[in-house]
Amino acid sequence: MVGDGKDRGTICPGVRVDIVQKQDQRTGKKTRGTVKEILTNSTYHPHGIKVRLVDGKIGRVCQILGEETLSGTSL
């Protein structure tokens, strides 16, 4: 389940993603984490679906990496 994060249907809690936080939009710096909650209500967003990570960081998904496993590695 790898994708670009623009379709809400491809993202669910527990999925590992790279996000770009608001303050990093100019530089494009990515933050990696696990989705806790989806914040965008629409089914598609051209800049990426906005999510909250388990650690509390909020940003738009730029890449979906895969599901989190019990060992902490991506599938």
Biopython code that builds the backbone (N, CA, C, O; Angstrom):
import numpy as np
from Bio.PDB.StructureBuilder import StructureBuilder

atoms = [
    (1, "MET", "N", (0.836, -1.191, 0.000)),
    (1, "MET", "CA", (0.000, 0.000, 0.000)),
    (1, "MET", "C", (0.877, 1.251, 0.000)),
    (1, "MET", "O", (0.872, 1.998, 0.978)),
    (2, "VAL", "N", (1.598, 1.484, -1.029)),
    (2, "VAL", "CA", (2.444, 2.664, -1.158)),
    (2, "VAL", "C", (1.742, 3.654, -2.074)),
    (2, "VAL", "O", (1.188, 3.261, -3.101)),
    (3, "GLY", "N", (1.758, 4.937, -1.712)),
    (3, "GLY", "CA", (1.101, 5.942, -2.535)),
    (3, "GLY", "C", (1.599, 7.327, -2.204)),
    (3, "GLY", "O", (2.539, 7.506, -1.429)),
    (4, "ASP", "N", (0.941, 8.317, -2.815)),
    (4, "ASP", "CA", (1.380, 9.699, -2.639)),
    (4, "ASP", "C", (0.597, 10.456, -1.573)),
    (4, "ASP", "O", (0.935, 11.603, -1.280)),
    (5, "GLY", "N", (-0.426, 9.865, -0.989)),
    (5, "GLY", "CA", (-1.129, 10.494, 0.124)),
    (5, "GLY", "C", (-2.183, 11.504, -0.237)),
    (5, "GLY", "O", (-2.612, 12.268, 0.628)),
    (6, "LYS", "N", (-2.620, 11.541, -1.477)),
    (6, "LYS", "CA", (-3.644, 12.503, -1.893)),
    (6, "LYS", "C", (-5.058, 11.946, -1.801)),
    (6, "LYS", "O", (-6.022, 12.713, -1.776)),
    (7, "ASP", "N", (-5.197, 10.621, -1.750)),
    (7, "ASP", "CA", (-6.498, 9.971, -1.631)),
    (7, "ASP", "C", (-6.701, 9.483, -0.200)),
    (7, "ASP", "O", (-5.880, 8.736, 0.331)),
    (8, "ARG", "N", (-7.799, 9.912, 0.419)),
    (8, "ARG", "CA", (-8.095, 9.576, 1.808)),
    (8, "ARG", "C", (-8.269, 8.067, 2.002)),
    (8, "ARG", "O", (-7.932, 7.537, 3.060)),
    (9, "GLY", "N", (-8.789, 7.380, 0.993)),
    (9, "GLY", "CA", (-9.049, 5.954, 1.095)),
    (9, "GLY", "C", (-7.806, 5.093, 1.246)),
    (9, "GLY", "O", (-7.904, 3.934, 1.651)),
    (10, "THR", "N", (-6.644, 5.636, 0.930)),
    (10, "THR", "CA", (-5.405, 4.862, 1.028)),
    (10, "THR", "C", (-4.702, 5.044, 2.373)),
    (10, "THR", "O", (-3.662, 4.437, 2.626)),
    (11, "ILE", "N", (-5.285, 5.893, 3.240)),
    (11, "ILE", "CA", (-4.665, 6.199, 4.530)),
    (11, "ILE", "C", (-5.597, 5.758, 5.649)),
    (11, "ILE", "O", (-6.801, 6.010, 5.600)),
    (12, "CYS", "N", (-5.042, 5.105, 6.647)),
    (12, "CYS", "CA", (-5.831, 4.722, 7.818)),
    (12, "CYS", "C", (-4.899, 4.737, 9.032)),
    (12, "CYS", "O", (-3.679, 4.677, 8.876)),
    (13, "PRO", "N", (-5.466, 4.815, 10.236)),
    (13, "PRO", "CA", (-4.625, 4.786, 11.435)),
    (13, "PRO", "C", (-3.744, 3.540, 11.467)),
    (13, "PRO", "O", (-4.191, 2.443, 11.128)),
    (14, "GLY", "N", (-2.487, 3.720, 11.877)),
    (14, "GLY", "CA", (-1.538, 2.623, 11.947)),
    (14, "GLY", "C", (-0.609, 2.528, 10.757)),
    (14, "GLY", "O", (0.319, 1.719, 10.760)),
    (15, "VAL", "N", (-0.841, 3.344, 9.732)),
    (15, "VAL", "CA", (-0.008, 3.320, 8.530)),
    (15, "VAL", "C", (1.190, 4.243, 8.709)),
    (15, "VAL", "O", (1.048, 5.354, 9.221)),
    (16, "ARG", "N", (2.382, 3.784, 8.287)),
    (16, "ARG", "CA", (3.600, 4.607, 8.330)),
    (16, "ARG", "C", (3.599, 5.551, 7.134)),
    (16, "ARG", "O", (3.353, 5.131, 6.003)),
    (17, "VAL", "N", (3.873, 6.818, 7.388)),
    (17, "VAL", "CA", (3.849, 7.831, 6.332)),
    (17, "VAL", "C", (4.975, 8.838, 6.525)),
    (17, "VAL", "O", (5.557, 8.955, 7.603)),
    (18, "ASP", "N", (5.261, 9.556, 5.454)),
    (18, "ASP", "CA", (6.084, 10.762, 5.526)),
    (18, "ASP", "C", (5.135, 11.935, 5.374)),
    (18, "ASP", "O", (4.303, 11.947, 4.467)),
    (19, "ILE", "N", (5.252, 12.932, 6.263)),
    (19, "ILE", "CA", (4.427, 14.133, 6.167)),
    (19, "ILE", "C", (5.320, 15.357, 6.024)),
    (19, "ILE", "O", (6.508, 15.321, 6.343)),
    (20, "VAL", "N", (4.723, 16.442, 5.537)),
    (20, "VAL", "CA", (5.377, 17.745, 5.534)),
    (20, "VAL", "C", (4.559, 18.632, 6.459)),
    (20, "VAL", "O", (3.379, 18.883, 6.213)),
    (21, "GLN", "N", (5.196, 19.103, 7.524)),
    (21, "GLN", "CA", (4.528, 19.987, 8.467)),
    (21, "GLN", "C", (4.444, 21.396, 7.885)),
    (21, "GLN", "O", (5.217, 21.755, 6.997)),
    (22, "LYS", "N", (3.501, 22.192, 8.392)),
    (22, "LYS", "CA", (3.257, 23.551, 7.887)),
    (22, "LYS", "C", (4.551, 24.381, 7.849)),
    (22, "LYS", "O", (4.832, 25.047, 6.853)),
    (23, "GLN", "N", (5.325, 24.340, 8.919)),
    (23, "GLN", "CA", (6.547, 25.147, 8.983)),
    (23, "GLN", "C", (7.638, 24.644, 8.050)),
    (23, "GLN", "O", (8.616, 25.353, 7.810)),
    (24, "ASP", "N", (7.488, 23.424, 7.514)),
    (24, "ASP", "CA", (8.491, 22.852, 6.621)),
    (24, "ASP", "C", (8.081, 22.878, 5.150)),
    (24, "ASP", "O", (8.781, 22.316, 4.308)),
    (25, "GLN", "N", (6.953, 23.524, 4.830)),
    (25, "GLN", "CA", (6.464, 23.522, 3.452)),
    (25, "GLN", "C", (7.452, 24.157, 2.473)),
    (25, "GLN", "O", (7.588, 23.687, 1.343)),
    (26, "ARG", "N", (8.131, 25.200, 2.888)),
    (26, "ARG", "CA", (9.077, 25.883, 1.983)),
    (26, "ARG", "C", (10.291, 25.017, 1.673)),
    (26, "ARG", "O", (10.779, 24.997, 0.543)),
    (27, "THR", "N", (10.775, 24.301, 2.685)),
    (27, "THR", "CA", (11.973, 23.480, 2.491)),
    (27, "THR", "C", (11.634, 22.076, 2.006)),
    (27, "THR", "O", (12.473, 21.410, 1.399)),
    (28, "GLY", "N", (10.404, 21.619, 2.269)),
    (28, "GLY", "CA", (10.013, 20.268, 1.874)),
    (28, "GLY", "C", (10.524, 19.186, 2.807)),
    (28, "GLY", "O", (10.495, 18.004, 2.464)),
    (29, "LYS", "N", (11.001, 19.586, 4.005)),
    (29, "LYS", "CA", (11.513, 18.623, 4.980)),
    (29, "LYS", "C", (10.405, 17.656, 5.386)),
    (29, "LYS", "O", (9.299, 18.074, 5.728)),
    (30, "LYS", "N", (10.713, 16.357, 5.345)),
    (30, "LYS", "CA", (9.726, 15.328, 5.658)),
    (30, "LYS", "C", (9.910, 14.806, 7.075)),
    (30, "LYS", "O", (11.027, 14.725, 7.586)),
    (31, "THR", "N", (8.791, 14.454, 7.699)),
    (31, "THR", "CA", (8.788, 13.861, 9.025)),
    (31, "THR", "C", (8.117, 12.502, 8.910)),
    (31, "THR", "O", (7.029, 12.395, 8.343)),
    (32, "ARG", "N", (8.750, 11.469, 9.437)),
    (32, "ARG", "CA", (8.220, 10.108, 9.336)),
    (32, "ARG", "C", (7.500, 9.740, 10.626)),
    (32, "ARG", "O", (7.951, 10.079, 11.720)),
    (33, "GLY", "N", (6.380, 9.044, 10.488)),
    (33, "GLY", "CA", (5.651, 8.604, 11.671)),
    (33, "GLY", "C", (4.484, 7.709, 11.315)),
    (33, "GLY", "O", (4.284, 7.342, 10.158)),
    (34, "THR", "N", (3.713, 7.366, 12.342)),
    (34, "THR", "CA", (2.559, 6.497, 12.202)),
    (34, "THR", "C", (1.286, 7.314, 12.390)),
    (34, "THR", "O", (1.181, 8.096, 13.335)),
    (35, "VAL", "N", (0.324, 7.135, 11.496)),
    (35, "VAL", "CA", (-0.930, 7.891, 11.544)),
    (35, "VAL", "C", (-1.746, 7.491, 12.766)),
    (35, "VAL", "O", (-1.973, 6.309, 13.025)),
    (36, "LYS", "N", (-2.182, 8.506, 13.511)),
    (36, "LYS", "CA", (-3.088, 8.288, 14.635)),
    (36, "LYS", "C", (-4.507, 8.660, 14.225)),
    (36, "LYS", "O", (-5.468, 7.981, 14.586)),
    (37, "GLU", "N", (-4.627, 9.769, 13.453)),
    (37, "GLU", "CA", (-5.945, 10.303, 13.118)),
    (37, "GLU", "C", (-5.882, 11.027, 11.776)),
    (37, "GLU", "O", (-4.894, 11.695, 11.473)),
    (38, "ILE", "N", (-6.937, 10.893, 10.973)),
    (38, "ILE", "CA", (-7.042, 11.612, 9.701)),
    (38, "ILE", "C", (-7.837, 12.886, 9.958)),
    (38, "ILE", "O", (-8.935, 12.834, 10.513)),
    (39, "LEU", "N", (-7.286, 14.030, 9.557)),
    (39, "LEU", "CA", (-7.923, 15.318, 9.833)),
    (39, "LEU", "C", (-8.665, 15.900, 8.637)),
    (39, "LEU", "O", (-9.549, 16.737, 8.818)),
    (40, "THR", "N", (-8.332, 15.483, 7.426)),
    (40, "THR", "CA", (-9.009, 15.972, 6.221)),
    (40, "THR", "C", (-10.288, 15.176, 6.008)),
    (40, "THR", "O", (-10.269, 13.946, 6.022)),
    (41, "ASN", "N", (-11.404, 15.883, 5.811)),
    (41, "ASN", "CA", (-12.689, 15.214, 5.611)),
    (41, "ASN", "C", (-12.942, 14.819, 4.161)),
    (41, "ASN", "O", (-13.639, 13.837, 3.904)),
    (42, "SER", "N", (-12.388, 15.565, 3.212)),
    (42, "SER", "CA", (-12.645, 15.273, 1.801)),
    (42, "SER", "C", (-11.914, 14.003, 1.369)),
    (42, "SER", "O", (-10.933, 13.601, 1.994)),
    (43, "THR", "N", (-12.397, 13.379, 0.302)),
    (43, "THR", "CA", (-11.806, 12.124, -0.175)),
    (43, "THR", "C", (-10.500, 12.336, -0.929)),
    (43, "THR", "O", (-9.723, 11.396, -1.096)),
    (44, "TYR", "N", (-10.246, 13.572, -1.391)),
    (44, "TYR", "CA", (-9.034, 13.872, -2.151)),
    (44, "TYR", "C", (-8.570, 15.279, -1.796)),
    (44, "TYR", "O", (-9.387, 16.182, -1.616)),
    (45, "HIS", "N", (-7.278, 15.460, -1.699)),
    (45, "HIS", "CA", (-6.710, 16.806, -1.521)),
    (45, "HIS", "C", (-5.435, 16.884, -2.355)),
    (45, "HIS", "O", (-4.560, 16.030, -2.217)),
    (46, "PRO", "N", (-5.312, 17.901, -3.224)),
    (46, "PRO", "CA", (-4.168, 17.982, -4.138)),
    (46, "PRO", "C", (-2.809, 18.148, -3.453)),
    (46, "PRO", "O", (-1.778, 17.823, -4.043)),
    (47, "HIS", "N", (-2.797, 18.650, -2.215)),
    (47, "HIS", "CA", (-1.534, 18.839, -1.497)),
    (47, "HIS", "C", (-1.259, 17.722, -0.503)),
    (47, "HIS", "O", (-0.230, 17.736, 0.173)),
    (48, "GLY", "N", (-2.162, 16.758, -0.405)),
    (48, "GLY", "CA", (-1.999, 15.646, 0.529)),
    (48, "GLY", "C", (-3.012, 15.707, 1.658)),
    (48, "GLY", "O", (-3.409, 16.788, 2.094)),
    (49, "ILE", "N", (-3.421, 14.552, 2.123)),
    (49, "ILE", "CA", (-4.376, 14.446, 3.223)),
    (49, "ILE", "C", (-3.687, 14.845, 4.526)),
    (49, "ILE", "O", (-2.574, 14.403, 4.808)),
    (50, "LYS", "N", (-4.360, 15.686, 5.320)),
    (50, "LYS", "CA", (-3.786, 16.133, 6.585)),
    (50, "LYS", "C", (-4.060, 15.091, 7.660)),
    (50, "LYS", "O", (-5.185, 14.615, 7.811)),
    (51, "VAL", "N", (-2.997, 14.737, 8.417)),
    (51, "VAL", "CA", (-3.107, 13.723, 9.467)),
    (51, "VAL", "C", (-2.401, 14.181, 10.744)),
    (51, "VAL", "O", (-1.567, 15.085, 10.731)),
    (52, "ARG", "N", (-2.767, 13.525, 11.841)),
    (52, "ARG", "CA", (-2.042, 13.683, 13.108)),
    (52, "ARG", "C", (-1.304, 12.368, 13.345)),
    (52, "ARG", "O", (-1.895, 11.292, 13.256)),
    (53, "LEU", "N", (-0.030, 12.460, 13.642)),
    (53, "LEU", "CA", (0.778, 11.275, 13.917)),
    (53, "LEU", "C", (0.632, 10.872, 15.385)),
    (53, "LEU", "O", (0.116, 11.639, 16.198)),
    (54, "VAL", "N", (1.083, 9.681, 15.711)),
    (54, "VAL", "CA", (1.024, 9.173, 17.079)),
    (54, "VAL", "C", (1.752, 10.105, 18.042)),
    (54, "VAL", "O", (1.332, 10.256, 19.190)),
    (55, "ASP", "N", (2.832, 10.729, 17.592)),
    (55, "ASP", "CA", (3.604, 11.639, 18.458)),
    (55, "ASP", "C", (3.016, 13.053, 18.523)),
    (55, "ASP", "O", (3.600, 13.934, 19.154)),
    (56, "GLY", "N", (1.848, 13.279, 17.868)),
    (56, "GLY", "CA", (1.158, 14.563, 17.946)),
    (56, "GLY", "C", (1.446, 15.533, 16.822)),
    (56, "GLY", "O", (0.774, 16.559, 16.715)),
    (57, "LYS", "N", (2.417, 15.247, 15.985)),
    (57, "LYS", "CA", (2.749, 16.140, 14.882)),
    (57, "LYS", "C", (1.649, 16.088, 13.822)),
    (57, "LYS", "O", (1.057, 15.038, 13.571)),
    (58, "ILE", "N", (1.389, 17.250, 13.202)),
    (58, "ILE", "CA", (0.353, 17.366, 12.185)),
    (58, "ILE", "C", (0.977, 17.826, 10.884)),
    (58, "ILE", "O", (1.825, 18.718, 10.872)),
    (59, "GLY", "N", (0.550, 17.209, 9.782)),
    (59, "GLY", "CA", (1.057, 17.617, 8.477)),
    (59, "GLY", "C", (0.312, 16.899, 7.365)),
    (59, "GLY", "O", (-0.577, 16.085, 7.614)),
    (60, "ARG", "N", (0.692, 17.215, 6.135)),
    (60, "ARG", "CA", (0.072, 16.604, 4.969)),
    (60, "ARG", "C", (0.924, 15.438, 4.480)),
    (60, "ARG", "O", (2.147, 15.539, 4.380)),
    (61, "VAL", "N", (0.252, 14.329, 4.177)),
    (61, "VAL", "CA", (0.950, 13.126, 3.742)),
    (61, "VAL", "C", (1.547, 13.353, 2.356)),
    (61, "VAL", "O", (0.843, 13.741, 1.423)),
    (62, "CYS", "N", (2.837, 13.111, 2.230)),
    (62, "CYS", "CA", (3.488, 13.207, 0.922)),
    (62, "CYS", "C", (3.855, 11.825, 0.388)),
    (62, "CYS", "O", (4.078, 11.653, -0.810)),
    (63, "GLN", "N", (3.916, 10.838, 1.289)),
    (63, "GLN", "CA", (4.210, 9.469, 0.846)),
    (63, "GLN", "C", (3.715, 8.479, 1.885)),
    (63, "GLN", "O", (3.890, 8.672, 3.088)),
    (64, "ILE", "N", (3.086, 7.403, 1.390)),
    (64, "ILE", "CA", (2.646, 6.312, 2.251)),
    (64, "ILE", "C", (3.699, 5.218, 2.173)),
    (64, "ILE", "O", (4.070, 4.784, 1.083)),
    (65, "LEU", "N", (4.179, 4.773, 3.328)),
    (65, "LEU", "CA", (5.270, 3.800, 3.370)),
    (65, "LEU", "C", (4.771, 2.378, 3.575)),
    (65, "LEU", "O", (5.388, 1.442, 3.065)),
    (66, "GLY", "N", (3.689, 2.183, 4.297)),
    (66, "GLY", "CA", (3.152, 0.854, 4.548)),
    (66, "GLY", "C", (2.608, 0.744, 5.951)),
    (66, "GLY", "O", (2.672, 1.693, 6.733)),
    (67, "GLU", "N", (2.067, -0.427, 6.266)),
    (67, "GLU", "CA", (1.484, -0.643, 7.581)),
    (67, "GLU", "C", (2.552, -0.933, 8.613)),
    (67, "GLU", "O", (3.574, -1.550, 8.312)),
    (68, "GLU", "N", (2.307, -0.486, 9.829)),
    (68, "GLU", "CA", (3.202, -0.735, 10.960)),
    (68, "GLU", "C", (2.991, -2.160, 11.439)),
    (68, "GLU", "O", (1.854, -2.617, 11.562)),
    (69, "THR", "N", (4.072, -2.854, 11.707)),
    (69, "THR", "CA", (3.976, -4.206, 12.244)),
    (69, "THR", "C", (4.317, -4.173, 13.724)),
    (69, "THR", "O", (4.755, -3.141, 14.232)),
    (70, "LEU", "N", (4.128, -5.257, 14.407)),
    (70, "LEU", "CA", (4.403, -5.318, 15.843)),
    (70, "LEU", "C", (5.861, -5.080, 16.165)),
    (70, "LEU", "O", (6.180, -4.560, 17.235)),
    (71, "SER", "N", (6.753, -5.450, 15.261)),
    (71, "SER", "CA", (8.186, -5.273, 15.495)),
    (71, "SER", "C", (8.655, -3.846, 15.224)),
    (71, "SER", "O", (9.801, -3.500, 15.510)),
    (72, "GLY", "N", (7.754, -3.009, 14.664)),
    (72, "GLY", "CA", (8.112, -1.618, 14.409)),
    (72, "GLY", "C", (8.693, -1.371, 13.039)),
    (72, "GLY", "O", (9.129, -0.256, 12.753)),
    (73, "THR", "N", (8.715, -2.372, 12.182)),
    (73, "THR", "CA", (9.218, -2.185, 10.823)),
    (73, "THR", "C", (8.071, -2.141, 9.847)),
    (73, "THR", "O", (6.993, -2.661, 10.135)),
    (74, "SER", "N", (8.278, -1.536, 8.707)),
    (74, "SER", "CA", (7.245, -1.433, 7.688)),
    (74, "SER", "C", (7.200, -2.689, 6.847)),
    (74, "SER", "O", (8.207, -3.372, 6.661)),
    (75, "LEU", "N", (6.022, -2.979, 6.346)),
    (75, "LEU", "CA", (5.840, -4.126, 5.434)),
    (75, "LEU", "C", (6.151, -3.706, 4.015)),
    (75, "LEU", "O", (6.060, -4.519, 3.096)),
]
sb = StructureBuilder()
sb.init_structure("model")
sb.init_model(0)
sb.init_chain("A")
sb.init_seg("    ")
for serial, (resi, resn, name, xyz) in enumerate(atoms, 1):
    if name == "N":
        sb.init_residue(resn, " ", resi, " ")
    sb.init_atom(name, np.array(xyz, "f"), 0.0, 1.0, " ", f" {name:<3s}", serial, name[0])
structure = sb.get_structure()
